[in-house]
């Protein structure tokens, strides 16, 4: 087959759909096969060169400029990177895709656009050219925040949120360590993404809670309103969809295996912390003490393993630690002792330690 025949086998209409991300899965595979077939490389370049004017992007009312062309190329690379199951490094993906389209660009456009995008940090793999801000909520405290796009939220005790001072590209991505509540401003053209570990939560206009402290074995996402899609980032950098949530649904994901369970919940039980409330509804004691420990910045230890699964129900609002412990003692078969804080050589004190155990009169009920 000569170059002309090969060129005729490439559909301009299908290329246009591909560039505008309107292809179905079968059409995507067809276009991807064109890009991956070395025999069609020259024919593809001829088609792009001869029919560039027919391959229109969404109408803008102005002439096509170099920035918009490069933006389209970047979006194509970004989409392929997420959808194709392969282990190629980023620079190789960029080179393979760029080499198929570069023939249509004149040299000055290449020089100017390449300089512009590298300068702005869009193609920077280490993101060294993008300025970031970071918010930290101190232990035992809660912090309110507002992002550059107007989205707002809260950070719980000991949590950190990192975000660019200006959102660029096709998504509004932030990084969370700890627990955060997000009230996202809707923008259909630019999804909002919360990255925590190897998990990404994607939303448009949504209210949701993410619980993902580094020392936890699970990540919990609770949706209050709107809709979120939850993805996992694999070791080969491919992105795999885990699940999606509707209002008053929660998913608990095991960080090691990415196995998950989804359940119906009352979302306010998991988002009320931003209003100074802790709500427990038949939660196991090991989860209760974890939340109390972070809330009051203390170390709580269960001396009897049997009470780890004891389910507890209570609502605390602005109580002191001593008040909470007293209420817990009065309403459960659990007692406690508090250890004195120890002064360290540097002048600081150790974290307050609380030991919980089964009351003697209840030990028989727990099999002792």
N, C-alpha and C positions, 0 to 999 in steps of 0.2 A: 504494500500500500504506500503510495507516494505522499508527500506532505500535503498536497491539495485534498486527497481523499481522506486523510486523517483529520484535516481541519474540518471537513464537511461532517465528520462523525461527532463533532463537539457542538452542542446546542447552545446558541447565544442566550436563548430564553432560560435555559436551565442554569447557566452561569449567573444570570441576573437574579434568579430566585435564590441561588446559593449565597451571593454577596449580601442579599437582603435578609438572609436567614429564614427563608420561607419554604425551604425544601422539607419533604418528609424524609423518613429514614432511608427509604430505597433510593431516592434522588440524591441524598447526601453520599451514599455509597458509590453511586455512579460518578459524581464529580470527584470524590476522593480517589477513585480508580484512575481518573484522568491525571490527577496530580502525581500519583505514585507510579504511573507507567512512563518509563524513560523514553519509550518510542513515541509517546504523544507530547513530550515536552516542547519540541519545536513547533508542532501543530498548535498546541495550546497558546504559545506565545504569538503565533501568527493570528489566531482568532482574537486574542485580547487586543492586539495592535490594530487589526483591521476593523474591529467592531466595538471598540471602546465607547464610541458615542452612543451605541445602542444599549450598552450595559449601564443603565441608569440606576442611581441610588435614589433614596427618597427625595422628592423635589425640594429644592431650597430657594429657587428664584434667582440663582446667581451662577456664575461659571464655576466649574469644578476646580478646586485649588489643591495644592500639594498637601496641605494639612489634612484635608478631608480624605484624600486618597490614602495617605498613610494611616489615618484613623481607621479606615475600612480594612486595610491590611492587618493592622494590629488586632482588630476585632475578629478577623478570620483566623489568625494565629491563635488567639485566646480561645476561640470556640473549638478549634481542632485539638488544642492541648487538653481540653476538658473531656471531649467526646471520644477521641481515638485511644484505644487500649494499646499503648506502646510505651517503651522505656527509653525513648530517645531523649538526650539532654536538650534543654531549652534552646541553646544556640543553634543546634542542628535543625530543630523544627523551624526556627526563624529563617535559617538559610534556605531550607528546602522550599518553603512557601514563598519567600521573597524572590527567589531566583525565577519563579514561574511568572511573576508579575512585573519584575523590574524592567523588562524590555519595553514597556509602554511609557516609562518615565524618562524624560530627558535629563541630562547630567546636572544642570543647575537645580532642578527640582530635587534630585537625589541629595545633593550637597546640602541645600537649605533645610529640607525636611528632616534629614538625618540629624543635622546639628540641632534643630529645634526640639525634636523629641528626646534626644539624649540629654540635652540641656534641661528639659523639663522633668526628666526622670521617668518618663512613661516606659521606656525600654530598659531601664536600669534594673538589673536582676537583684542587686543588693540594696536598692532603694535609697542609696546614699544622698541623692539629690532631692528627696522629698523631706520636708520638715514635719516633724511629729510633735504632738503634745501628749502629756501623760497625766492622768489624775489618779491619786492614791487616796483611799479611804482608810484612815488610821484604825488600828485594832480597837474594838469596842465602840465604833462610831459608824455613822451613815453619812454619805456625801451625795448631794444633788449635782447634776452636771447638765450642760447644754452643748450640743455639738454644732459644727459650722453650718450644717443644713437646717438647723432649727429643731432637730430631734432632741429629746430630753430623756432623763432617767435618773436612777439612783444606783450608787455603789454601796454594797454592804461591807461590814467590818473586814479589814485586811485585804480588800480587793483593789485591783489596778485596771485601768482602761487606757489603752493607747490608740490614738487616732491621728490622721493627717490634719494639719491646720487648714487645709483646703482639699476637699474631695475631688480627685481627678479620675479620668478613665470612665469605665462603664459601670462601676459599682462603688458604693460607699462602704468601705470596709474598715472595721475597728477590731482591736484585739482585746480580749477580756481574760483576766486571771482572777478567779474568785466568784462572786455573785453580783449580778447586775440586772436591773429592771430597765427596759427600753420602751419608750413611747415614740415610735418612728413616724416622721413626716412622710407622707405618701409621695412617691415619685416613680411612676410606672417605667420611665426610661432609665432609671438608675436604682436598682435594688439595693437594699441595706443588708450588709453581711456582718455578723458577729463571729469572729474566729476565736476558738478556744481549744488549745491542743490540736488534735487532728479532726476537729469537728467544726463545720460552718453552718450557721443558722441564717437562712436567707429570707428577707421579708420586704414588703413594699410599704404599706401603711399599717402598722401593727403595734400591739402592746403585748409584751412577753417577758418572761423571766428566765435567766440562764444561771444555773448553779454549777460551778466548775472550779472548785479549789484544787490546786496542784496536788494536794495529798489525798484527794478523794479518788476512789476507784471507779466512780460513775460520774456521768454528766447528766443533769436533769434540766429539761426545757419544758416550761409551762406556758401555754398560750392563754392570754386573757381575751383578746379580740383580734379579728383579722385572720391571717393565715401565714404559716411559715413552712418552708421546706428545709429539711435537715440533710446535710451531705457529710460524707466522710472523705478525708484526704488520705489516699493510699500511700504506701512507701514509694511507689513509682510516680507519685504526684498526680495520678489520675484521680478524678473526683467521682465518687459513687453516691447516688442518692440512697439515703437510709429510709426516711419516711417523711410525712407531712402532718401538720397538726391543724385542727379546727378549735374554735373557742372552747375553753374548759377541758382541754385535753393536755396530757403530760406524757412525755417519753423519758424513760430512764435508760441510758446507754452505758454499757460496760466499756470502759476506755481501752481495755486490752484487746477484746475480741470484736468490738463494735456490735455485739448482739444487743437487742433492745426490746423493751416492752412498752406498750402504749396503753393508757388507761384514761377513764373519765374521772375528772376531779373538780372540786370547787376551787377555781384559780385563786380566789382571794386568800385562801389558806396558805398559799405559797408566795403571794406578793404583798401581804399585809405588813411585812417587816419594814417596808418603806414608810409606813405611817407610825412606826414605833410599836407594832404589835407582833407577838409571836403566837401563832395558832397551831395547836397540835390536835389532830383528830385521829385517835387510835394509831399513833405512830410508835414504832419500837423504841425502847429506851436508848439504844445505842445511837439512833438518829436524833433523839431529843437532846442528849448530852452534847452531841456534836454541835448542834445549833446554839445551845445555851453557852457552850464554851467560847464560840466565836463571838456571840452577842455581847458577853460580859468580859471577854479577854481573860479567861481562866482555863486551867487544865482540870478536867473532870475525868476521874478514873472509876470504872466499875470493878469493885473487888470481887463480886460474885458474877460469874459469867451467865448464870441462869436468868438474870434480870435483863440481859441484852434484848431479849425478844418480848419483854413485858410491854404491853401497849398502853400508852398514856394519852389522856384527853384533857386539854386545858387551854385557856386563853390568857396570855399575859400582856398587859399594856402599861408601860412605863414603871413597872415594879423594879425595885432594887434587887440585886443578887440575893441578899439575905431574905427578902420577902418571897422570892421565887422558891428558894430552897425550903423555906418554912412551909409554903403551900404544898410543895411536892411531898414533903414528909407527912403532912396531915392527910393528903388525899391518895396516898399510895403505900404499898408495903415496903417502902425504901427509907432508909435513914442515911445520914451523912456526917462526916467530920471534916473540918477545914484545917489544913496545915498552915502554920505561920510562914510568911514569906521570908526568905533568907537574903541577907545583904551580901552582895558579891564584892570582890576586891576593887572593882572599878566604881563602886558607889551605887550601882543599880541593884534592884531587887529581882528575885526570881518571880515568875508568874504564880499567882495564887493557885494552890492545888486543893481540890475537893475530892474526897474518896466517898463513893456511895456503896452501900451494901444492903442486904436483906435484913429487915428487922427480925430479931430472934424468934418472935412469936409466929412469924410467917414462913420460917425455913422449911417446915414440913410440907407446906403447900408447893414448894419449889423442888421437892425431891431430896431435901437434905435431912 
